[in-house]
């Protein structure tokens, strides 16, 4: 890849884009989908990658060597209630161009659960939903210095006009 964009972060903690004239990214992705009975499916994705900023010899930022995602979906036949479980995992990776241990992001995993109940309201397709994010309240950071919120619960109503 040529002219990838990286982000420098100064003492003010503001990320500023910068072009990397020579970067290397190579990897493989495995993706599998299983459609069982009409009410169950599973999606599996695994990415293995190796990266290098050829200007410095360091790894590219926010490029974990291993990324894994498993999504399981199940729908109750009678009520059409949908359940979706998502498991994600990423290996340790760097958050700065220097690949410093101080800005290294630890490996983490996260589990989410969604429950969706579709219904019709005055001939309008609708649904009520509840999303449980980071179900086991794991402590991790997406960006160095900015921890994830932890366990989150989101609910709502969607009406399609």
C-alpha positions as CSV (number, residue, x, y, z in Angstrom):
1,X,0.0,0.0,0.0
2,X,1.2,3.5,-0.8
3,X,0.3,6.7,1.0
4,X,-1.5,5.2,3.9
5,X,-2.6,7.7,6.5
6,X,-1.2,7.5,10.1
7,X,-2.0,9.7,13.0
8,X,0.6,11.5,15.1
9,X,-0.4,12.6,18.6
10,X,1.3,15.4,20.3
11,X,1.4,16.4,23.9
12,X,-2.1,18.0,23.5
13,X,-3.4,14.5,22.8
14,X,-4.9,15.6,19.4
15,X,-4.4,13.1,16.6
16,X,-3.2,14.7,13.3
17,X,-3.1,12.8,10.0
18,X,0.1,12.2,8.2
19,X,0.9,10.3,5.0
20,X,3.2,7.3,5.2
21,X,4.9,7.0,1.9
22,X,5.9,3.4,2.2
23,X,3.7,0.9,4.2
24,X,3.3,-2.8,4.0
25,X,0.2,-4.7,4.9
26,X,-0.3,-8.4,4.1
27,X,-2.7,-10.8,5.5
28,X,-5.5,-13.3,5.1
29,X,-9.1,-13.4,6.1
30,X,-11.2,-16.4,6.7
31,X,-15.0,-16.0,6.6
32,X,-17.5,-18.7,7.2
33,X,-21.3,-18.6,7.3
34,X,-23.6,-21.3,8.5
35,X,-27.3,-21.2,7.8
36,X,-28.9,-23.9,9.9
37,X,-32.6,-24.3,10.2
38,X,-34.4,-21.2,8.9
39,X,-34.2,-19.6,12.4
40,X,-30.5,-20.0,13.1
41,X,-27.3,-18.7,11.5
42,X,-23.6,-18.2,12.5
43,X,-21.0,-16.0,11.0
44,X,-17.3,-16.4,11.7
45,X,-14.5,-14.1,10.6
46,X,-10.8,-14.3,11.4
47,X,-8.1,-11.9,10.1
48,X,-4.4,-12.5,10.3
49,X,-2.2,-9.6,9.2
50,X,1.3,-8.4,9.3
51,X,2.0,-4.7,8.8
52,X,5.1,-2.4,8.6
53,X,5.8,1.3,8.3
54,X,8.8,0.9,6.0
55,X,9.9,4.5,6.9
56,X,10.6,3.4,10.5
57,X,10.4,-0.5,10.5
58,X,7.6,-0.3,13.1
59,X,4.1,-1.9,12.9
60,X,1.3,0.3,11.6
61,X,-1.0,1.7,14.3
62,X,-4.3,0.2,15.2
63,X,-3.5,-2.9,13.1
64,X,-3.8,-6.0,15.4
65,X,-2.2,-9.1,14.1
66,X,-5.3,-11.2,15.0
67,X,-9.0,-10.1,14.8
68,X,-11.8,-12.5,15.5
69,X,-15.6,-12.1,15.3
70,X,-18.4,-14.6,15.8
71,X,-22.0,-13.7,15.4
72,X,-24.8,-16.1,16.3
73,X,-28.4,-15.3,15.3
74,X,-31.6,-17.1,16.4
75,X,-35.2,-16.2,15.8
76,X,-38.1,-17.7,17.7
77,X,-40.6,-19.2,15.3
78,X,-43.8,-18.3,17.0
79,X,-43.1,-14.7,18.2
80,X,-40.3,-13.8,15.7
81,X,-38.2,-12.5,18.6
82,X,-34.6,-12.2,17.3
83,X,-31.6,-12.9,19.5
84,X,-28.1,-11.9,18.3
85,X,-24.9,-12.7,20.2
86,X,-21.6,-11.1,19.0
87,X,-18.2,-12.1,20.3
88,X,-15.1,-10.0,19.2
89,X,-11.5,-10.4,20.1
90,X,-8.4,-8.4,19.0
91,X,-4.7,-9.0,19.8
92,X,-2.5,-6.4,21.3
93,X,-1.5,-3.6,18.9
94,X,0.1,-0.1,18.9
95,X,-1.6,3.2,19.3
96,X,1.3,5.4,18.2
97,X,3.8,5.5,15.3
98,X,6.8,4.8,17.5
99,X,5.3,1.5,18.8
100,X,6.0,2.5,22.4
101,X,5.0,0.2,25.1
102,X,3.3,3.1,26.9
103,X,0.8,3.5,24.1
104,X,0.3,-0.2,23.3
105,X,-3.2,-1.4,23.5
106,X,-3.8,-4.7,25.3
107,X,-5.5,-7.6,23.7
108,X,-9.2,-7.7,24.6
109,X,-12.5,-9.5,24.0
110,X,-16.0,-8.3,24.1
111,X,-19.4,-9.9,24.1
112,X,-22.6,-8.1,23.0
113,X,-26.2,-9.3,23.0
114,X,-29.2,-7.9,21.1
115,X,-32.8,-8.8,21.5
116,X,-35.2,-7.5,18.9
117,X,-39.0,-7.9,18.8
118,X,-40.6,-6.9,15.5
119,X,-44.3,-6.0,15.3
120,X,-46.7,-4.1,13.1
121,X,-48.2,-0.8,14.3
122,X,-51.0,0.6,12.0
123,X,-49.5,-1.3,9.0
124,X,-46.1,0.1,9.8
125,X,-43.2,-2.3,10.2
126,X,-41.8,-1.6,13.7
127,X,-39.5,-3.1,16.4
128,X,-38.6,-2.7,20.0
129,X,-35.0,-3.6,20.9
130,X,-32.6,-4.0,23.8
131,X,-28.8,-4.1,23.2
132,X,-26.4,-5.2,25.9
133,X,-22.9,-4.1,25.0
134,X,-19.7,-5.3,26.7
135,X,-21.9,-7.8,28.6
136,X,-19.1,-9.0,30.9
137,X,-17.9,-5.4,31.6
138,X,-14.3,-6.1,30.3
139,X,-11.8,-3.3,30.8
140,X,-10.2,-2.3,27.5
141,X,-9.3,0.7,25.3
142,X,-10.2,1.3,21.6
143,X,-7.7,4.2,21.6
144,X,-4.8,4.7,24.1
145,X,-6.0,6.9,27.0
146,X,-9.7,6.5,26.2
147,X,-11.1,3.5,28.0
148,X,-14.3,1.9,26.8
149,X,-17.4,2.8,28.7
150,X,-17.8,-0.7,30.1
151,X,-21.2,-2.3,30.2
152,X,-23.9,-0.4,28.3
153,X,-27.6,-1.0,27.9
154,X,-29.5,0.6,25.1
155,X,-33.1,0.2,24.3
156,X,-35.4,1.8,21.8
157,X,-38.2,1.7,19.3
158,X,-37.9,1.8,15.5
159,X,-40.9,2.5,13.2
160,X,-40.4,2.4,9.5
161,X,-42.6,4.8,7.5
